[in-house]
């Protein structure tokens, strides 16, 4: 790859942003580059990072799932109920995984089976899953988690500052990365996002592939719920509120085309680091969570504007190129 081509890649832009964020953070607070603070920033990023992985596949297919935050809340509530019934936390984790998988199946079956827009369906299930969580757990919180479980959220590996949750993320990232970028199934995901009808005529089982990515998203959302409840040392019905905004921002900022058909998990990984450290710096300088949400929303809108402008530029360039050929 030529140096000029590499410099024009979106991933290169993200790396420059990451470097600028690190410099800014170091100047904004003396605590930013400490091992403990980096560990905190990474641990806080993991629930979002986990869900961003299957969300990448969903958006590449041209779909979207905005119910992921509510799935996390429902899984956390299900685990909390299990603990209240004095079931072992291992059983609660399995039930949480089952609940998340069922939510993903429900989303996928409605979207594929009835041919409905995923945006509309997941708006509905966002409210549905959160409502169920509030009914079964109400306003109470459950924090009867054993110490080893809480270590999944913010404990570190031995004497290193690396959280255990990072290891979980790396396993999931490696699995999805191999599938998306190294297998025919991954190539099918890109083909579906570029043109579903053409993909169908080429022998790809479009409906099965779309259903599979929604199921995967539900299962990984349950894993994120396990990590997040361990990180918070508490499970509530409002766990994961607003998580979908952070997830979609990370995926779109990572260079995944919101219209489907292109993107990479490496870009999403870089974007996750940028967002994690920006959020960490904003916290260190005293910005409230609400103000941080404003910044996250602004980043999402700004990225969409950039992609829209680039798409229009590309279309205009292609049009004039064809005119010259003609």
C-alpha positions as CSV (number, residue, x, y, z in Angstrom):
1,X,0.0,0.0,0.0
2,X,1.3,3.4,-0.9
3,X,2.0,5.9,1.9
4,X,-0.4,8.4,0.4
5,X,-3.2,5.8,0.3
6,X,-2.5,4.8,3.9
7,X,-2.6,8.4,5.0
8,X,-6.1,8.8,3.4
9,X,-7.5,5.8,5.2
10,X,-10.1,6.5,8.0
11,X,-8.1,4.3,10.4
12,X,-5.1,6.6,10.0
13,X,-7.3,9.6,10.8
14,X,-8.5,7.8,14.0
15,X,-4.9,7.1,15.0
16,X,-4.0,10.7,14.7
17,X,-7.1,11.6,16.8
18,X,-6.0,9.0,19.4
19,X,-2.6,10.5,19.6
20,X,-4.0,14.0,19.9
21,X,-6.4,12.8,22.7
22,X,-3.5,11.4,24.6
23,X,-1.6,14.6,24.4
24,X,-4.6,16.6,25.4
25,X,-5.3,14.3,28.3
26,X,-1.8,14.6,29.6
27,X,-2.0,18.4,29.5
28,X,-5.5,18.5,31.0
29,X,-4.7,16.3,34.1
30,X,-1.6,14.9,35.7
31,X,-3.5,11.7,36.5
32,X,-4.5,10.9,33.0
33,X,-1.5,8.8,31.9
34,X,-1.1,7.0,35.2
35,X,-1.5,3.2,35.1
36,X,-4.5,3.2,37.4
37,X,-6.4,5.8,35.3
38,X,-5.7,4.0,32.1
39,X,-7.0,0.8,33.7
40,X,-10.2,2.6,34.8
41,X,-10.7,4.1,31.3
42,X,-10.3,0.6,29.7
43,X,-12.6,-1.1,32.2
44,X,-15.3,1.5,31.7
45,X,-15.1,1.1,27.9
46,X,-15.5,-2.7,27.8
47,X,-19.4,-3.0,27.9
48,X,-19.7,-0.6,25.0
49,X,-16.8,-2.2,23.2
50,X,-18.3,-5.7,23.4
51,X,-21.6,-4.6,21.9
52,X,-19.9,-2.5,19.2
53,X,-18.4,-5.8,17.8
54,X,-21.7,-7.4,16.6
55,X,-23.2,-4.0,16.0
56,X,-20.5,-3.5,13.4
57,X,-21.8,-6.6,11.5
58,X,-25.4,-5.5,11.8
59,X,-24.7,-2.1,10.4
60,X,-22.5,-3.5,7.6
61,X,-25.6,-5.6,6.5
62,X,-27.5,-2.3,6.3
63,X,-29.5,-2.9,9.5
64,X,-29.4,-1.4,13.0
65,X,-30.2,-2.5,16.5
66,X,-31.0,0.3,19.0
67,X,-32.5,-2.1,21.6
68,X,-29.1,-3.2,22.9
69,X,-29.1,-1.0,26.0
70,X,-32.5,-2.4,27.0
71,X,-31.3,-6.0,26.4
72,X,-28.4,-5.3,28.8
73,X,-31.0,-4.0,31.3
74,X,-33.2,-7.0,31.0
75,X,-30.3,-9.4,31.3
76,X,-29.1,-7.6,34.4
77,X,-32.6,-7.7,35.9
78,X,-32.9,-11.4,35.1
79,X,-29.6,-12.1,36.9
80,X,-30.7,-10.0,39.9
81,X,-33.9,-12.0,40.2
82,X,-31.8,-15.2,40.2
83,X,-29.7,-13.9,43.0
84,X,-32.7,-12.9,45.0
85,X,-33.9,-16.5,44.7
86,X,-30.6,-17.6,46.1
87,X,-29.4,-19.2,42.9
88,X,-25.6,-19.4,42.4
89,X,-24.2,-16.5,40.4
90,X,-23.0,-19.0,37.7
91,X,-26.6,-20.0,37.1
92,X,-27.6,-16.3,37.0
93,X,-25.0,-15.7,34.3
94,X,-26.2,-18.6,32.2
95,X,-29.8,-17.3,32.5
96,X,-28.6,-13.8,31.6
97,X,-26.9,-15.2,28.4
98,X,-30.1,-17.1,27.6
99,X,-32.3,-14.0,28.0
100,X,-29.9,-12.0,25.8
101,X,-29.9,-14.6,23.1
102,X,-33.7,-14.9,23.1
103,X,-33.9,-11.1,22.7
104,X,-31.7,-11.3,19.7
105,X,-33.7,-14.1,18.2
106,X,-36.9,-12.1,18.8
107,X,-35.5,-9.1,17.1
108,X,-34.2,-11.1,14.2
109,X,-37.3,-13.2,13.6
110,X,-39.6,-10.1,13.5
111,X,-37.2,-8.2,11.1
112,X,-36.6,-11.2,8.8
113,X,-39.9,-13.0,9.1
114,X,-42.1,-10.0,8.5
115,X,-39.7,-8.0,6.4
116,X,-39.9,-5.0,8.7
117,X,-37.3,-2.2,9.0
118,X,-34.9,-3.0,11.8
119,X,-34.9,0.6,13.0
120,X,-38.7,0.5,13.7
121,X,-38.6,-3.0,15.2
122,X,-35.8,-2.2,17.6
123,X,-37.4,1.1,18.7
124,X,-40.3,-1.1,19.8
125,X,-38.2,-3.7,21.5
126,X,-36.1,-1.1,23.2
127,X,-39.2,0.0,25.0
128,X,-40.5,-3.6,25.4
129,X,-37.3,-5.0,27.0
130,X,-36.9,-2.0,29.3
131,X,-40.5,-2.2,30.4
132,X,-40.2,-6.0,31.2
133,X,-37.0,-5.2,33.2
134,X,-38.8,-2.5,35.2
135,X,-41.8,-4.8,35.9
136,X,-39.7,-7.8,37.2
137,X,-37.2,-5.7,39.2
138,X,-39.0,-2.4,39.8
139,X,-36.8,0.3,41.3
140,X,-34.7,-1.9,43.6
141,X,-31.1,-2.8,43.0
142,X,-29.3,-6.0,43.8
143,X,-25.7,-6.1,44.8
144,X,-25.2,-9.5,46.3
145,X,-22.5,-10.5,44.0
146,X,-19.5,-12.5,45.2
147,X,-16.0,-10.9,45.1
148,X,-14.7,-13.0,42.3
149,X,-17.6,-11.9,40.1
150,X,-16.9,-8.3,40.7
151,X,-13.3,-8.8,39.6
152,X,-14.7,-9.4,36.1
153,X,-15.7,-5.8,35.9
154,X,-12.8,-3.9,37.4
155,X,-10.2,-6.4,38.7
156,X,-6.8,-6.5,37.0
157,X,-4.7,-9.4,35.8
158,X,-2.1,-10.0,38.5
159,X,0.2,-7.0,39.0
160,X,-0.6,-5.5,35.6
161,X,-3.1,-2.6,35.2
162,X,-5.0,-4.6,32.5
163,X,-8.6,-5.4,33.6
164,X,-9.9,-8.9,33.3
165,X,-12.7,-7.6,31.1
166,X,-10.2,-6.6,28.5
167,X,-9.3,-10.3,28.1
168,X,-13.0,-11.1,27.6
169,X,-13.2,-8.4,24.9
170,X,-10.1,-9.6,23.1
171,X,-11.5,-13.1,22.8
172,X,-14.8,-11.8,21.4
173,X,-13.0,-9.4,19.1
174,X,-10.7,-12.1,17.8
175,X,-13.6,-14.4,17.0
176,X,-15.7,-11.8,15.2
177,X,-12.7,-10.3,13.5
178,X,-11.7,-13.7,12.1
179,X,-15.3,-14.4,10.9
180,X,-15.8,-11.0,9.3
181,X,-12.4,-10.5,7.6
182,X,-11.2,-14.1,7.0
183,X,-14.3,-16.2,6.0
184,X,-16.9,-16.5,3.3
185,X,-19.5,-15.8,5.9
186,X,-17.9,-12.4,6.5
187,X,-17.7,-11.7,2.8
188,X,-21.4,-12.5,2.6
189,X,-22.1,-9.8,5.3
190,X,-20.5,-7.2,3.1
191,X,-22.3,-8.4,0.0
192,X,-25.7,-8.1,1.8
193,X,-24.9,-4.6,2.8
194,X,-24.0,-3.6,-0.7
195,X,-26.9,-5.1,-2.4
196,X,-29.3,-7.6,-0.8
197,X,-31.0,-8.7,-4.0
198,X,-27.7,-9.3,-5.8
199,X,-26.4,-11.2,-2.7
200,X,-29.6,-13.4,-2.8
201,X,-29.2,-14.1,-6.5
202,X,-25.5,-15.1,-5.9
203,X,-26.7,-17.9,-3.5
204,X,-26.3,-16.2,-0.2
205,X,-28.9,-17.0,2.4
206,X,-29.6,-13.3,3.2
207,X,-32.4,-13.9,5.8
208,X,-30.4,-16.5,7.7
209,X,-27.3,-14.2,7.8
210,X,-29.3,-11.2,9.0
211,X,-31.0,-13.3,11.7
212,X,-27.6,-14.6,12.8
213,X,-26.1,-11.2,13.4
214,X,-29.1,-10.1,15.5
215,X,-28.8,-13.3,17.6
216,X,-25.1,-12.7,18.0
217,X,-25.8,-9.1,19.1
218,X,-28.3,-10.3,21.7
219,X,-25.8,-12.9,23.1
220,X,-22.9,-10.4,23.2
221,X,-25.2,-7.8,24.8
222,X,-25.8,-10.4,27.6
223,X,-22.0,-10.8,28.0
224,X,-21.8,-7.0,28.3
225,X,-24.5,-7.1,30.9
226,X,-22.4,-9.5,33.0
227,X,-19.4,-7.3,32.7
228,X,-21.3,-4.1,33.4
229,X,-23.0,-5.5,36.5
230,X,-19.7,-6.7,37.7
231,X,-18.1,-3.3,37.1
232,X,-21.0,-1.5,38.9
233,X,-21.3,-4.3,41.6
234,X,-25.0,-3.9,41.2
235,X,-27.9,-4.8,38.9
236,X,-30.8,-2.5,38.3
237,X,-33.6,-2.3,35.7
238,X,-32.0,0.9,34.3
239,X,-28.7,-0.7,33.7
240,X,-27.4,0.1,30.3
241,X,-29.7,3.2,29.7
242,X,-28.2,5.2,26.8
243,X,-25.7,2.5,25.9
244,X,-27.0,2.3,22.4
245,X,-25.9,5.9,21.6
246,X,-22.3,5.1,22.7
247,X,-22.2,1.9,20.7
248,X,-23.5,3.3,17.5
249,X,-21.2,6.3,17.8
250,X,-18.2,4.0,18.2
251,X,-19.2,2.0,15.1
252,X,-19.9,5.0,12.9
253,X,-16.8,6.8,14.1
254,X,-14.8,3.7,13.4
255,X,-15.6,4.1,9.7
256,X,-18.5,1.7,9.2
257,X,-20.8,3.0,6.6
258,X,-24.2,3.7,8.2
259,X,-25.8,2.7,4.9
260,X,-24.1,-0.7,5.0
261,X,-21.6,-2.5,2.8
262,X,-18.2,-1.3,4.2
263,X,-16.2,-0.9,7.4
264,X,-13.8,-2.8,9.5
265,X,-13.4,-3.9,13.1
266,X,-10.0,-2.4,13.3
267,X,-11.4,1.0,12.7
268,X,-14.1,0.4,15.4
269,X,-11.3,-0.6,17.8
270,X,-9.5,2.7,17.2
271,X,-12.7,4.6,17.6
272,X,-13.4,2.9,20.9
273,X,-10.0,3.9,22.3
274,X,-10.6,7.5,21.2
275,X,-14.1,7.7,22.8
276,X,-12.9,6.0,26.0
277,X,-10.0,8.4,26.5
278,X,-12.1,11.4,25.5
279,X,-14.7,10.4,28.1
280,X,-12.1,9.8,30.7
281,X,-10.5,13.3,30.1
282,X,-13.9,15.0,30.3
283,X,-14.5,13.3,33.6
284,X,-11.1,14.3,34.9
285,X,-11.8,18.0,34.1
286,X,-15.1,17.9,35.8
287,X,-17.7,17.5,33.1
288,X,-21.0,15.8,34.2
289,X,-22.3,12.6,32.5
290,X,-25.0,14.7,30.8
291,X,-22.4,17.0,29.3
292,X,-20.4,14.0,28.2
293,X,-23.5,12.7,26.4
294,X,-23.7,16.0,24.6
295,X,-20.1,15.5,23.4
296,X,-20.9,11.9,22.3
297,X,-24.0,13.0,20.4
298,X,-22.1,15.8,18.7
299,X,-19.3,13.3,17.6
300,X,-22.0,11.0,16.1
301,X,-23.7,13.8,14.2
302,X,-20.4,15.3,13.0
303,X,-19.2,11.9,11.8
304,X,-22.5,11.3,9.9
305,X,-22.1,14.7,8.3
306,X,-18.5,13.9,7.2
307,X,-19.6,10.5,5.8
308,X,-22.6,12.2,4.0
309,X,-20.3,14.8,2.4
310,X,-17.8,12.1,1.4
311,X,-20.5,10.0,-0.2
312,X,-21.9,13.0,-2.2
313,X,-18.3,13.8,-3.3
314,X,-17.7,10.2,-4.4
315,X,-21.0,10.1,-6.3
316,X,-20.3,13.4,-8.1
317,X,-16.8,12.2,-8.9
318,X,-18.1,8.9,-10.3
319,X,-20.8,10.8,-12.4
320,X,-18.3,13.1,-14.1
321,X,-15.8,10.2,-14.6
322,X,-18.5,8.3,-16.5
323,X,-19.4,11.4,-18.5
324,X,-15.7,11.6,-19.6
325,X,-15.7,8.0,-20.6
326,X,-18.9,8.3,-22.5
